[in-house]
Amino acid sequence: MRTNRVIRTIGLSAAAAVLATTVSLGGAASAQAAPTVYKNCTAINKVYSGGIAKKSVTRNKVTSGGKVTYRALQGTVKKDDALYNANKKSDRDGDGIACEKS
């Protein structure tokens, strides 16, 4: 009778440990850090010298005197849609690159 109680206690302890591990792993996998919102272009360019771009952007769209031209991206450009959307206010020309070097 005493042996059954010991086995039952060990079984409940093991089940509790498995449940605790499952809960802690599930929480860690679903948590994601929010993208950083930078105060201005100076702050962005300290980290990413070429600015922050949407993943789909491959060239810098430059408008001068009503004429549109395209240039290669310059500096270290971080391509990340979530980070770009968090800092979209810094994309003055609306070309998909915030705080780009032209």
Secondary structure in CASP SS format (residue, H / E / C, confidence):
PFRMAT SS
TARGET T0000
AUTHOR 0000-0000-0000
METHOD secondary structure of the structure
MODEL  1
M C 1.00
R H 1.00
T H 1.00
N H 1.00
R H 1.00
V H 1.00
I H 1.00
R H 1.00
T H 1.00
I H 1.00
G H 1.00
L H 1.00
S H 1.00
A H 1.00
A H 1.00
A H 1.00
A H 1.00
V H 1.00
L H 1.00
A H 1.00
T H 1.00
T H 1.00
V H 1.00
S H 1.00
L H 1.00
G H 1.00
G H 1.00
A H 1.00
A H 1.00
S H 1.00
A C 1.00
Q C 1.00
A C 1.00
A C 1.00
P C 1.00
T C 1.00
V C 1.00
Y C 1.00
K C 1.00
N C 1.00
C H 1.00
T H 1.00
A H 1.00
I H 1.00
N H 1.00
K H 1.00
V H 1.00
Y C 1.00
S C 1.00
G C 1.00
G E 1.00
I E 1.00
A E 1.00
K C 1.00
K C 1.00
S C 1.00
V C 1.00
T C 1.00
R E 1.00
N E 1.00
K E 1.00
V E 1.00
T E 1.00
S E 1.00
G C 1.00
G C 1.00
K E 1.00
V E 1.00
T E 1.00
Y E 1.00
R E 1.00
A E 1.00
L C 1.00
Q C 1.00
G C 1.00
T C 1.00
V E 1.00
K E 1.00
K E 1.00
D C 1.00
D H 1.00
A H 1.00
L H 1.00
Y H 1.00
N H 1.00
A H 1.00
N C 1.00
K H 1.00
K H 1.00
S H 1.00
D C 1.00
R C 1.00
D C 1.00
G C 1.00
D C 1.00
G C 1.00
I E 1.00
A E 1.00
C C 1.00
E C 1.00
K C 1.00
S C 1.00
END
